[in-house]
């Protein structure tokens, strides 16, 4: 079955239909020559239940993603590892019929801790990669802590390059791409004695030092905004070097240098972050991976699951509508 169209999405849930039919997404306007010339969206709107505080096993997550009109869903490696090849084939067939693909898995390697913890987790990593490969998952992601109390920038850079190079060597052998996320807020990178990578440019330097083609960026609109970066910074990126994308908005009335990483808003809630420019640039460079919402919003996590999912789906639709497709 082919991927859901935008119209299919709008008709996915009864709740969604009622809301969207009253909004700007309800009808299609005549397409101008300028709009027709725009590149088509290649990224997938992904549901990651854990990012919005909704507890769901793999089958529930797939059902939620299909019901609320998403195009990709987070894989759960522990569940997938228990399935036979036949069961995996059936699951992938079910997902295809629901118009779904996989999003990205989290990286299970402890590269931030001591050498023993790193070595133990790295030994287990090939089995993890094999599980993802069998299931058809092709992306993993992690974040880089933006400060350290003991390691200087250079010491930390060398350690990250060495350890993540070892991770990339294994991941690439299983056809996996590794996305690395920088953390932008000043209150985060200034919290430790030694600031570390907290901008796109610095992360690109680390990726160049690792020097594996499977390694790229995990971009978050929140960190892009708090790092003071621009749409032009995004346009200079090769599309294939962006692996995963997160989208959020920021609370209004707070200076950017005072923003706190754990206090965010759903996309398009305040308009503080230029999501039209952010997503538009990703469309321009041909980014073809999962985009998901990661708001760290306490009020969202306190809602019943279906209410949280509905609000998340609506926010995703508003964000996608900004790029017209």
N, C-alpha and C positions, 0 to 999 in steps of 0.2 A: 504494500500500500504506500502511496506517495506521502510526503510530509504534509502536515496540516497547512492549509492556506490561512491567510489572515482572517478571511471570512469564517472558516471553520472554527478558528479560535474564539471569535466573538460569539459563536453559538454554542460553546462548550457546556456552560452551566446555566441553569435557570436564573440563579442570582446574578450572574455576569450579564446575561442578556438584558435583564431589567435595568441594570445600571448603565451599560454601554449604549443601550438604545436611546438614552437621553443625552449622551455625550457626543463629543466630536468624532468618536470612532464608529458611530452608527452607520453612516453612509459614505459612499465614495464620491469625491468631487471629481470633476473632469481633470484629467492629467495634463499639465502644461508641458511645453517642450522641454523646459528646464528640469522638471521632475522626471520626465521620461528618460533624460540623459543621465540621471543619477545611477551609480552602481547599485546593484541589488544587495540587500542584506544577506549575508552568508552565515552569520552567527546564530546560535540556537538559544532560545529562552529556556533556561534550566531551573528546575526545582531542586533545592537542597534543603530538605526538611530540617536538618540539624542547625542550619544557619538562621532559621526563624523560630526555633524552639518547639518544633512539632516532632513528637516522637512517632516514628513509623518504621516498621520493618521494611525489607526490600519490596515485597509484594504490595504492601500498603502504599509505599512511596510511589511505585509505578501507577497504582490506581489513582492516587491523588494527582499525579502529574497529568495523566490523561484527562481526568475529570475537570481539572481547572485550567486546561488549555495550554500546558507547557509542551515544549518540544524535546526536552532532555531531562534526565533524572540522575541523581547521584548514585553511583554504584556502592554496594556494601560488601567489601571483599570477604568478610567472615562468612556471610551467607553464600556468596558465589563459590567459595572454596569447597563447600559441601555438596555442590551439585555435580552430577555426572555430565559427560559431554552431551548426552541426549537431553538431559534436563536443561542444560544451558542453551541448547539449540531451540528447545520449546520456548524458553523464556525470551530469547531474542526474537523469535517469530511473533510472540505475543506483543512485544514492544513495537515491532515493526507495524503490526496491525493497528496499534494505538497511536502511530505517528511519532514514536519516541526513539531517541538515541541515548547513549550514555553521556553523562557529564564527566567530571574528573574525580579521582580518588585523592585522599590525603596521603602525604608521604609518611610512612611509619618509621623511618630511620632517625635515630636520635643523634643528629649531627651537632647539636648545640652543647651536649654534656661532655663527660670525661671520655677518655679513649676507650675504656672497657665497655661502656654503654654503647658507644658508637659501633665498636667492633661486633658486639653481640647482635645489635639490630641490623647491621649490614649483612651478617651471615644469613639472617632470615629473609632478607629482601628479595633474593631470586625467586623463592617460592611465592611470595606476594605478587611479584611481577608475572609469574607464570599464570597465576589465577586470573589476573586482569587480562592477560593476552588471550586466554581461553574464552573469556567472556566477551571479548571484543572491545574492552576499554583501552584507550590509547593515550590518556593524560593523567598525570599526577601533579599535585601542587603543594607548596609549603610557603611559609613566610620566614623572613629574616629579622631577628631581633635588632632593633635600631640603636642599641647601646649595650655596653658591658662595663661592669665595675672593675675588672681586672685586666682585660686585654686591651691594648691600644688598637687604634684603627688598623694599622698595618699587620699586627699580630693576628687580629681577628679576620682580616681579609685573607691572609695566607692560610689560616686554618679552614675557613669556609671554602676557599678554592680547592684545597686538597681533598677535603671530605666530600664535597659535592661533586667533584670530578669522579671520585670512586662511585658515588651514587649514579651519576650519569652514565658511566661505563656499563653498569648493569642494566639500568632502565632502557638505554638505547638498544641493547642487545635483544630486548623483548618488544621492540617497536613502540616504546612509551616515550612521550614527551614530558619534560619536567618544567613546570612553571614556578618561578621564584618571585615572591611578592615583597616589595619594600614597604615599610611603615612610615608614613609621612608626618604625623603631628609633632610639633615642637615639644609638647609636653611628654611625648614618648621618647624621642631621641635624646632629650636633655635629662632624662630620669636617671641615667647611669653616669658613672665617672667619665667614660669614654664614648662619645657618640659614634655610631656606626652607620652603615648604609641606610639612607632614608629618602633617596631621590631616584628617579628613573635613570639619570645619567650614571650615578654610582652603581646601580644594579646592572646596567649594561656593561660597565667596566668589569664587574665580577663575572658576568656571563662570558665576556671575551676572554677572561683569564682561565675560566674552566675549559673553554674551547671545545665544546661538544655540540654538534648540530642539533641534538635533541633538547637542549636547554634554552629556555626563553623566559619571557616575562609573564607573571600573573599581575594584571593591572586592576586596580581598584579606583573607582572614581573618587572615593573619599581620600585616598592617599595622594592621588594626582592633584586634587584640590588643595590639601593641606601642605603639599610640597611646593605649592606656588607654580605649578607647571601649566602649560598652555596646549591649545589644540595643535599648534605647529609642532610641538614636541611629539605628539602622537603621530602626526602625518609623516614625520621623519623615520618612523619605525617600519621595518619590513614586516608585512602582515604575518609571515610564517614564524616570526619571532615572538608573537603574542600567543600564549598557550591557553590562558584562562582569564576571564574578566568578571569582576564584581561591580555591582552598581548600588549606590546609596545616595542619600541627600544629607545635608548638614543642618543642624539647628540654626534658626535665624537669630540675628541680634548678637552673635558672639564673634569677636575678632578671630581670624583664622589661626593666629598663634595661641589662642586660648581654647581651641577646640580639643575635646577629649575623645580619644579613640573609641571608647566604649559607649559613647552617647551619640547616636546617629539617627537619621530619619529614613523612612522609605523613599525610594526614588520619586521625584517630582512632588514631594510633600511641601517643600519650602521654596524651591528654585534657587537656593544658594549655590549649588553646584550646577555648572553648565552641562547638563546631561545631553542636550541636543548637540553641542559641539563635541563632547566626548564620544558619544556613540556614532555621530556622523563621521568623525575621523576614522573610527574603527571600520565602518562600512567602506570608506574610501580606500583604506589600505588592504581590504580583503580579508579581515580577520574571520576565521571560519569555525571558531570553537564555542564553548558554552559561556553564557552570561548568566550570572545568578545574583540574587539579592542577599546581602549580608548586613542587616541593619543594626545588630546588637541592641535592639529596642526592647526595653523591659516591658513596656505596655503590650507589645505584640506577643511576647512570650507568655503573658498571663491570660491571653484569650483562649477560648476553646479552639481546638485544632482547625475546624472548618472555617471559623471566622478569620483566623490568622492566615490561612491559605487563600481565602477570598481576597483579603486586603493585599496580600502579596501578589496575587494574579492581576488585580486591578492596577497596582503600581507598575508591574512589568508591562502591561498593555500601554499605560500612559508613556512609559519610557520608549517603547518601540514605536509608538505613534509619532514621536519626535523626529524620527528618521524616515517616516512615511512608508515603511514597508515592514 
